[in-house]
């Protein structure tokens, strides 16, 4: 059985000048693997969100490994205080994700808690829990 750590190493090794699929795809797949390992996965979100008066502005997220890519939101699978993201190549502590991947401190939030992630995975509807309008990593 492939583990979540195996998956992120495998996908990470294929990242050269493009990002296969998108972050929602990877976050959901990794969450499935973590759940199969008996862990309690949840989905996190990185977004440089700033209020400008009554408007919200989403700043650019430019991954260090892919400087020609710009996103506004990046979703990741998490469990036990670690983030599993192909851009990192190995599990990293939640507090280090943004600086490792984007080279700066950026807000990290829970998008789906562990109970909701498990429920949506088991029902096969997890991909519907992500907004269709943002530029995803």
C-alpha positions in Angstrom: 0.0 0.0 0.0 1.3 3.5 -0.9 1.6 5.8 2.0 1.0 9.5 2.0 4.7 10.2 2.5 5.5 7.9 -0.5 3.0 9.8 -2.6 4.4 13.2 -1.9 8.0 12.0 -2.5 6.8 10.5 -5.8 4.9 13.5 -7.0 7.6 15.9 -5.8 10.3 14.1 -7.8 8.2 14.7 -11.0 7.9 18.5 -10.4 10.4 20.3 -12.6 8.8 23.1 -14.6 5.1 22.2 -14.1 2.7 21.1 -11.4 0.8 17.9 -12.2 -2.9 18.3 -11.6 -3.7 20.9 -8.9 -3.5 21.2 -5.1 -7.1 20.1 -4.5 -6.4 16.9 -6.4 -3.3 16.2 -4.3 -4.8 17.3 -1.0 -7.8 14.9 -1.5 -5.6 12.0 -2.6 -3.2 12.5 0.3 -6.1 12.8 2.8 -7.4 9.4 1.4 -4.0 7.8 2.0 -3.7 9.3 5.5 -7.2 8.0 6.4 -6.2 4.5 5.1 -3.2 4.7 7.3 -5.5 5.1 10.3 -4.7 8.8 10.8 -7.1 11.8 11.1 -6.4 14.0 8.1 -7.7 17.5 7.7 -7.4 20.0 4.9 -5.5 23.2 5.4 -5.5 26.4 3.2 -2.7 28.9 2.5 -4.0 32.2 1.3 -2.4 35.7 1.5 -5.7 37.4 2.3 -5.8 41.2 3.0 -8.6 43.6 3.7 -8.6 46.8 1.7 -11.5 48.8 3.1 -14.6 46.7 2.5 -12.9 44.5 -0.1 -10.7 41.4 0.3 -7.6 41.0 -1.8 -5.8 37.7 -2.3 -2.1 38.2 -2.8 0.0 36.1 -5.1 1.4 32.8 -4.0 4.5 32.0 -6.0 6.1 28.6 -5.2 9.9 28.7 -4.9 10.2 25.6 -7.0 7.9 26.9 -9.7 8.7 30.7 -10.1 6.6 31.0 -13.3 3.4 29.9 -11.4 1.2 32.2 -9.4 -1.8 31.1 -7.3 -4.1 32.8 -4.9 -4.9 29.7 -2.7 -3.1 26.5 -1.9 -4.8 23.5 -0.3 -2.9 20.8 1.6 -3.6 17.6 3.6 -2.5 17.6 7.2 -2.3 15.2 10.1 -0.7 15.2 13.5 0.8 18.7 13.2 2.4 18.0 9.8 1.6 19.1 6.3 1.8 16.6 3.4 2.5 18.6 0.2 4.3 17.5 -3.0 5.9 20.9 -3.2 7.7 20.2 0.1 8.7 16.6 -0.9 8.4 15.4 2.7 6.0 16.0 5.7 6.8 19.4 7.3 5.4 21.0 10.5 2.3 23.1 9.9 4.1 26.3 11.0 6.8 25.9 8.4 4.8 25.2 5.3 4.4 28.7 3.8 8.0 29.7 4.4 9.3 26.4 2.9 7.1 26.5 -0.2 6.5 30.2 -0.8 9.5 31.7 1.0 7.5 33.9 3.3 5.1 33.7 6.3 1.5 33.5 5.1 -1.6 32.7 7.0 -2.5 29.1 7.3 -6.1 28.1 8.1 -8.2 25.0 8.5 -10.4 24.5 5.4 -12.0 21.2 6.5 -11.5 19.8 10.0 -10.7 16.0 10.5 -14.3 15.0 11.1 -15.6 16.8 7.9 -12.7 15.5 5.9 -13.4 11.9 6.9 -17.1 12.3 6.2 -16.6 13.8 2.8 -13.9 11.3 1.8 -16.2 8.4 2.8 -19.1 9.9 0.9 -17.0 10.6 -2.2 -17.9 14.3 -2.3 -14.8 15.9 -0.9 -13.9 17.8 -4.1 -17.2 19.6 -3.9 -16.0 21.3 -0.7 -13.6 23.5 -2.5 -14.4 26.9 -4.1 -14.4 26.7 -7.9 -13.4 30.4 -8.4 -9.9 30.7 -7.0 -6.7 30.1 -8.9 -5.4 26.9 -7.2 -1.9 25.6 -6.7 
